[in-house]
Amino acid sequence: MSSEAVGRHMPPIVSLDDLTAMMAADEHHRYEISPEGVLSIMPPPGYAHAIIATRLMVWLAAAGVPTDQIAQAVGLRIPGRAGIGGRIPDLVVWSKPQADAVWLPVADVLLVAEIVSPGSEGTDTVTKRNEYAAAGIPQYWVVDQDTAQTVTVHRLDGDHYAVQASMPLAWLLNTSPAEHGLG
């Protein structure tokens, strides 16, 4: 199908229900929408990306964070001035288990982690950082896919994030999640 054909069937304002239907119809892409209504279409993450998310998830679970409070690639409802957006972080940690839904609220989120893929640098390091801070998410971690797999830990400071630390993933995995306010 051409982009022109897709464009003719696109609603004027894309909702989270529209994103859900798009993802159900297209297993080869991930769809997100900013609270301002900007639609993003990304390919699914690659193997190296998935392994980083799995290593973080296993580290958290091994340290005692309940597995029903950790999830990979689940949708979050991101409130904003222009409405409700939907983001799919690479990893989310909650303070308590959540009800089953495609798009979950951010109220109980303790941590969101994004693993930077080629082409997502600006979105992950600027756009999402600002959206997650505005939503009141206490911690935002960005993991680069550089040689060290550098993790930058952001903590909420008022209405914006301040960088608390930056370290190689291997170093982080040798600490306790409790040292980072988790678990």
C-alpha positions in Angstrom: 0.0 0.0 0.0 1.4 3.4 -0.9 1.8 6.3 1.6 -0.9 8.1 -0.3 -3.4 5.3 0.2 -2.5 5.1 3.9 -2.8 8.9 4.2 -6.3 8.8 2.8 -7.4 6.4 5.6 -5.6 8.2 8.4 -7.9 9.9 10.9 -7.4 13.7 11.2 -6.5 13.2 14.9 -4.9 9.9 15.9 -6.0 8.4 19.2 -4.5 5.7 21.3 -7.3 3.4 20.1 -6.1 4.1 16.5 -2.5 3.3 17.6 -3.6 0.0 19.1 -5.4 -0.9 15.8 -2.3 0.1 13.8 0.0 -2.1 15.9 -2.4 -5.0 15.7 -2.4 -4.7 11.9 1.3 -4.2 11.5 3.7 -6.4 13.5 6.7 -4.9 11.8 6.5 -1.4 13.4 5.9 0.3 16.8 3.7 3.3 16.8 3.8 6.2 19.3 2.1 9.6 19.5 3.3 12.6 21.5 0.8 14.5 23.7 1.0 17.2 20.9 -0.2 14.6 18.3 3.1 13.9 16.5 3.0 10.3 15.2 6.2 8.2 15.3 6.6 5.0 13.4 9.6 2.9 14.3 10.9 -0.6 13.3 10.9 -3.1 16.2 14.1 -3.1 18.2 17.1 -5.3 17.2 18.8 -8.0 19.1 21.4 -5.9 20.9 18.6 -3.5 22.0 16.5 -6.4 23.3 19.5 -7.9 25.2 20.1 -4.6 27.0 16.5 -4.4 28.1 16.6 -8.1 29.2 19.8 -7.5 31.2 18.2 -4.6 33.0 15.0 -6.6 33.7 16.9 -9.6 35.0 19.0 -7.4 37.2 15.9 -5.8 38.7 14.1 -9.1 39.3 17.2 -10.8 40.8 17.4 -7.9 43.3 13.9 -8.5 44.4 11.8 -6.1 42.3 8.6 -8.1 41.8 8.3 -9.3 38.2 4.7 -8.1 38.0 6.1 -4.5 38.5 8.6 -4.6 35.6 7.6 -4.7 31.9 9.3 -4.3 28.5 7.7 -2.4 25.6 4.3 -1.7 27.3 2.3 1.4 26.4 2.0 4.4 28.7 -0.6 7.2 28.5 1.4 10.4 28.6 -0.6 13.5 29.5 0.3 16.8 28.0 -1.0 20.3 27.2 -2.5 19.2 23.9 -4.0 15.9 25.1 -3.0 12.3 25.8 0.0 10.8 24.0 1.1 7.2 24.0 4.7 6.1 24.4 6.2 2.6 24.5 9.3 2.7 26.7 11.8 -0.1 26.5 11.4 -0.8 30.2 9.0 0.4 32.9 9.1 -0.2 36.7 6.0 0.4 38.8 5.5 0.8 42.5 2.7 -1.8 42.4 1.2 -4.2 39.8 -1.0 -2.7 37.1 -4.4 -3.8 35.7 -4.1 -5.3 32.2 -4.5 -2.7 29.5 -2.7 -1.7 26.3 -2.1 1.9 27.5 -1.3 2.2 31.2 -1.4 5.4 33.3 1.9 6.9 34.6 0.6 7.4 38.2 2.5 4.5 39.7 5.6 4.5 37.4 8.9 4.7 39.3 11.3 4.4 36.3 11.2 4.5 32.5 14.2 3.4 30.5 14.8 4.0 26.8 17.6 2.3 24.8 18.8 4.7 22.1 18.5 3.2 18.6 20.0 4.8 15.5 17.6 7.6 14.5 16.0 7.9 17.9 18.6 10.0 19.6 16.7 13.3 19.6 13.4 11.7 20.6 14.9 9.7 23.5 17.3 12.3 24.9 15.1 15.4 24.5 11.5 14.8 23.5 10.7 11.9 25.7 12.8 13.2 28.6 10.7 16.4 28.6 7.4 14.4 28.3 8.3 12.0 31.1 9.4 14.8 33.4 6.1 16.7 32.7 4.2 13.5 33.5 6.0 13.3 36.9 7.9 10.1 36.4 10.6 10.1 39.1 13.4 8.5 37.1 14.3 8.3 33.4 17.3 6.2 32.3 18.8 6.5 28.8 21.0 3.7 27.6 23.3 4.4 24.6 24.3 1.6 22.3 27.9 2.7 22.4 30.8 0.4 23.3 30.2 0.9 27.1 26.4 0.9 26.8 26.4 4.1 28.8 23.5 4.5 31.1 22.5 8.1 32.0 20.3 8.2 35.1 18.0 11.2 35.3 16.1 12.1 38.5 13.1 14.4 38.6 14.0 17.7 40.2 10.8 19.8 40.3 9.4 19.8 36.7 12.6 18.7 34.9 15.2 16.0 35.1 18.7 16.4 36.5 21.4 14.0 35.6 22.3 12.0 38.7 24.9 9.7 37.2 26.3 8.3 33.9 28.0 4.9 33.9 28.6 1.8 31.8 25.8 -0.7 31.9 28.2 -3.3 33.3 29.0 -1.0 36.2 25.3 -0.3 36.9 24.6 -4.1 36.9 27.2 -4.5 39.7 25.2 -2.1 42.0 21.9 -2.7 43.8 18.7 -1.3 42.4 18.0 0.0 45.9 21.0 2.3 45.5 18.9 3.9 42.7 15.7 4.1 44.6 14.2 0.9 43.2 13.3 -2.3 45.0 
